Amino acid sequence: QVQLVESGGGLVQAGGSLRLSCAASGSIFSIKVMGWYRQAPGKQRELVATIGDSGSTGYADSVKGRYTISRDNAKNTVYLQMNSLKPEDTAVYYCNADVFAGRYTSTYWGQGTQVTVSS
């Protein structure tokens, strides 16, 4: 089994910054893609950013230029640096990982961490 544990959420004023972390542990041979998603109240979960094992990244248009995703492969950890936060960034943020356990690849989710941006 694999567990993803997120940390770093909280309350911040508009224009501020937060850094989220997500550490994966368990039966891991390698992690292909790691990503961050978010879900605001009454809305569907949406993709925020992804990073491949080679370091290639992708971002939602709404966060380009403000958010930076990175990963530490030795620690099986993904980060999300969020700058210039806006009230519309308020959501529960979830990390996601495609984990190869030696025979097949499965997708895992973290429990979510609340990010609240006040105006």
C-alpha positions as a Python dict, from the first residue, in 0.01 Angstrom:
ca = {
    (1, 'Q'): (0, 0, 0),
    (2, 'V'): (99, 359, -59),
    (3, 'Q'): (10, 663, 149),
    (4, 'L'): (28, 1029, 50),
    (5, 'V'): (44, 1279, 334),
    (6, 'E'): (-2, 1648, 261),
    (7, 'S'): (97, 1945, 473),
    (8, 'G'): (133, 2320, 447),
    (9, 'G'): (-222, 2443, 400),
    (10, 'G'): (-370, 2727, 600),
    (11, 'L'): (-517, 3075, 599),
    (12, 'V'): (-339, 3354, 413),
    (13, 'Q'): (-428, 3702, 292),
    (14, 'A'): (-463, 3779, -75),
    (15, 'G'): (-124, 3836, -230),
    (16, 'G'): (45, 3604, 15),
    (17, 'S'): (222, 3274, -34),
    (18, 'L'): (198, 2916, 87),
    (19, 'R'): (400, 2605, 19),
    (20, 'L'): (233, 2266, 14),
    (21, 'S'): (418, 1939, 56),
    (22, 'C'): (310, 1582, -13),
    (23, 'A'): (519, 1284, 88),
    (24, 'A'): (456, 935, -47),
    (25, 'S'): (546, 626, 151),
    (26, 'G'): (491, 251, 129),
    (27, 'S'): (550, -3, -148),
    (28, 'I'): (709, 227, -405),
    (29, 'F'): (936, 120, -687),
    (30, 'S'): (908, 449, -870),
    (31, 'I'): (666, 738, -911),
    (32, 'K'): (589, 843, -1265),
    (33, 'V'): (374, 1153, -1238),
    (34, 'M'): (288, 1357, -931),
    (35, 'G'): (34, 1631, -927),
    (36, 'W'): (-185, 1870, -735),
    (37, 'Y'): (-559, 1910, -775),
    (38, 'R'): (-805, 2134, -594),
    (39, 'Q'): (-1172, 2137, -519),
    (40, 'A'): (-1362, 2447, -415),
    (41, 'P'): (-1705, 2424, -247),
    (42, 'G'): (-1973, 2339, -501),
    (43, 'K'): (-1721, 2283, -779),
    (44, 'Q'): (-1559, 1984, -941),
    (45, 'R'): (-1206, 1882, -861),
    (46, 'E'): (-967, 2043, -1108),
    (47, 'L'): (-609, 1987, -1209),
    (48, 'V'): (-366, 2248, -1082),
    (49, 'A'): (-20, 2123, -1180),
    (50, 'T'): (169, 1806, -1268),
    (51, 'I'): (532, 1702, -1277),
    (52, 'G'): (683, 1397, -1442),
    (53, 'D'): (972, 1190, -1316),
    (54, 'S'): (1201, 1371, -1559),
    (55, 'G'): (1091, 1709, -1425),
    (56, 'S'): (855, 1811, -1702),
    (57, 'T'): (573, 2028, -1568),
    (58, 'G'): (226, 2141, -1665),
    (59, 'Y'): (-5, 2402, -1513),
    (60, 'A'): (-363, 2510, -1529),
    (61, 'D'): (-398, 2847, -1700),
    (62, 'S'): (-540, 2996, -1382),
    (63, 'V'): (-217, 2939, -1187),
    (64, 'K'): (52, 2984, -1452),
    (65, 'G'): (313, 3232, -1340),
    (66, 'R'): (200, 3214, -977),
    (67, 'Y'): (242, 2848, -879),
    (68, 'T'): (550, 2629, -910),
    (69, 'I'): (547, 2252, -876),
    (70, 'S'): (864, 2062, -790),
    (71, 'R'): (962, 1721, -659),
    (72, 'D'): (1235, 1546, -467),
    (73, 'N'): (1259, 1195, -608),
    (74, 'A'): (1487, 1076, -329),
    (75, 'K'): (1218, 1169, -76),
    (76, 'N'): (917, 1075, -293),
    (77, 'T'): (785, 1422, -220),
    (78, 'V'): (611, 1680, -434),
    (79, 'Y'): (582, 2049, -352),
    (80, 'L'): (358, 2330, -465),
    (81, 'Q'): (481, 2684, -412),
    (82, 'M'): (185, 2920, -437),
    (83, 'N'): (251, 3293, -473),
    (84, 'S'): (27, 3593, -533),
    (85, 'L'): (-266, 3399, -393),
    (86, 'K'): (-618, 3512, -475),
    (87, 'P'): (-947, 3447, -293),
    (88, 'E'): (-1051, 3226, -585),
    (89, 'D'): (-760, 2994, -502),
    (90, 'T'): (-947, 2892, -188),
    (91, 'A'): (-1005, 2516, -202),
    (92, 'V'): (-905, 2181, -63),
    (93, 'Y'): (-583, 2084, -234),
    (94, 'Y'): (-511, 1717, -303),
    (95, 'C'): (-190, 1556, -415),
    (96, 'N'): (-189, 1267, -655),
    (97, 'A'): (75, 1016, -761),
    (98, 'D'): (103, 742, -1022),
    (99, 'V'): (307, 480, -838),
    (100, 'F'): (481, 183, -999),
    (101, 'A'): (507, -92, -737),
    (102, 'G'): (711, -334, -946),
    (103, 'R'): (432, -505, -1139),
    (104, 'Y'): (177, -237, -1221),
    (105, 'T'): (103, 132, -1179),
    (106, 'S'): (-174, 262, -952),
    (107, 'T'): (-299, 611, -875),
    (108, 'Y'): (-310, 732, -517),
    (109, 'W'): (-456, 1042, -352),
    (110, 'G'): (-376, 1234, -40),
    (111, 'Q'): (-638, 1329, 218),
    (112, 'G'): (-641, 1694, 117),
    (113, 'T'): (-529, 2014, 283),
    (114, 'Q'): (-737, 2330, 313),
    (115, 'V'): (-609, 2653, 160),
    (116, 'T'): (-810, 2964, 243),
    (117, 'V'): (-725, 3303, 92),
    (118, 'S'): (-893, 3603, 250),
    (119, 'S'): (-958, 3924, 61),
}
